Amino acid sequence: MKRSLLSLLAAASLTFSASASHISGGELLWECLGGDSYEVTLILYRDCAGIDVSTTETVFANSPCDNFSFQVTAAPAVEVSQLCAQDIGNSTCNGGFLPGIEMYVYTAIVDLEACDTWTLSWSLCCRNNAIQNLTNPDLQDTYIEGTLNNALSPCDNSPQFTNEPIPYVCLGTTVSYSYGGFDVDGDSLSYQLISAMEAGGNPLAYVFPYTPNEPITGLTWDPVTGLVTFTLNQQGNWVVVMEITQWDTDVSPPEPIGTVMRDMQFVGYPCTNQPLDPNQGEISNFQGNGAVQTGPYSVELCESDGFCFEMTYLDPDAGDTLNAVSNVVQNLPGATFSYTGTNPITVTVCWEATPGTSGFFPFIVTVSDNACPIVGFNTFVYSVNVLERTSAGPDQTICGDQVAQLNAEGGTQFTWSVLSGDPIQVGVNFTCNPCENPIADPDNTTTYIVTSDLTGSCINGDTVTVFVVPDFTFQVTQSDTVVCLGEQVQFNTTLNPNQPGYTFEWTPDLYLSNPTLGNPVGTYVQPGTFEYLVEITSPDGCVKQDTTLQVIVTPGYNPDISVTQSDEFVCEGGTTQFQVTLDCTLP
């Protein structure tokens, strides 16, 4: 839509009213790096009309096991202002008067020993005076925390947010906003509105009639998807604090693993832009390979089933161009997301649920226009419910004295039988039956059937074939085990039977000429001990590995030694001069 004087003046007045402070939102997150090591991330969103932020902040870590504080350091700021492209240069971040937001990402690596209650926290005074729903906001802290139980769930990662907390919304229009939460570990998530807090985690007082559960009059929220819906009719800033809890559903009843929170502000302003209607974007052109559509925004399928569907979005301002982003790829690994058109746009999402992915997976699509100066948006939430089915796992190939480790999923009781091949003889060629993870040792290619006690609409049986193929032997040799810097080691693989079609994979491939050959050459320019493992696959698909091969590289280069003498012949009792030359030139 065209820029209007009213919206420009409103934006200017909002910038002025927000200038008393600088933090408009934030969250604390963490990623496990292995063992007790975590990368802690503090993300702060700065109102560019306020004062600058520090390049370092202090985060506190408290638990029954230990208490300490540590410094987190910021990367360069990234501007994330909710402005159209042609007006981004007019934001307060760039010396202009339009509302500007910068994102600061602070990180540090810390050790958090296994403990049932870790609380990570950060706080800063003061909030801005434009806040409408808190008592004396300019005297109150901003406080952010996260909790984790790494005794219950070692090396677990926190949930992540994929929607940025910078929404300026038009007065009088219905807004749908989702936090876009996802968990890389596949933990179940739930959402809960909580109170804004001051330092120490104490709740702040709200102006009547606002409450932590209804910080904006009429606001509703979904505890399963985190979608909040509201209409702002009064200009100003409104603090909304959402907490995400991650759950361990492998125990009964489920236990909380940790929590993260986002303290953020919605800013209402008068504008002539018409944002998208939140009551659109229903699923259409649904194609399901076993999947079914269960509602306008929901799908259900069994593991190993798949779907494709479309969603169409229309902006009431015909001249606007729409843009769509989604967290579907994070929540549904392997999914595809694309869209066509400008206004309307049609989004296409496709996904296949692999075995072992049962659970409830909401994802979001956020659609924004290019209105100026402040873009309009709405978020749409779609739910994918994946039901458990029985799976026997992928087919396997064995040879020689190898056996096949079978793994059944989807149920609690598993009974095995034979479709074709060697009969099951427990204790002879099959370790147990019924059981979940038997070891099979057939003499011939055999197809097994597993049947479980799983109930419901998904199948409770599956097949797996164990291919028994001709055996092969091999020997790997190396030209040397201890070398100097710059020297080479020749590896060689001898195969029996020696025929075309073998494949090789050396790991790691450090300093090797080609890790996919049977006879790579190692050239070493760094001292140390290097260990290699080679995996060989026969033309029939049987896989074997060699024991670890080791090369020790000493710190010095092997010198080029030459010896000369002054006389070739001398008489008895005579002398001659020998000269030894060492060429230590680096190769």
Buried (B, 14 or more C-beta within 10 A) or exposed (E): BEBBEEBBEBBBBBBEBBBBBBBBBBBBBBBBEEEBEBBBBBBBBBBBBBEEBEEEBBBBBBBEBEEEEBEBEBEEBEBBBBBBEEBBEBBBBBEBBBBBBBBBBBBBEBEBEBBEBBBBBBBBBBBBBBBBBBEEBBEBBBBBBBBBBBBBBEBBBBBBBBBBBBBBBBBEBBBBBBBBBBBBBBBBBBBBBBBBBBBEEEEBEBEEEBEBEBBBBEBEBBEEBBBBBBBBEEBBBBBBBBBBBBBBBEEEEBEBBBBBBBBBBBBBBBBBBBBBBBEBBBBEEEEBEBBBBBEEBBBBBBBBBBBBBBBBBBBBBEEBBBBBBBBBBBBBEEBEBEBEBEBBBBBBBBBBBEBBBBBBBBBBBBBBBBBBBBBBBBBBBBBBBBBBBBBBBEBBBBBEEBBBEBBBBBBEEBBBEBEEBBEBEEEEBBBEBBBBEBEBBBEEBBBBBBBBEBEEEBBBBBEBBBBBBEBBEBEBEBBEEEBBBBBEBEBEBEBEEEEEEBBBBBEEBBBBBEBEBBBBBBBBEEEEEBEBBBEBBBBBBBBBEBEEBEBEBBEEBEEEEEEEEEEEEEEEEEEEEEEEEEEEEEE
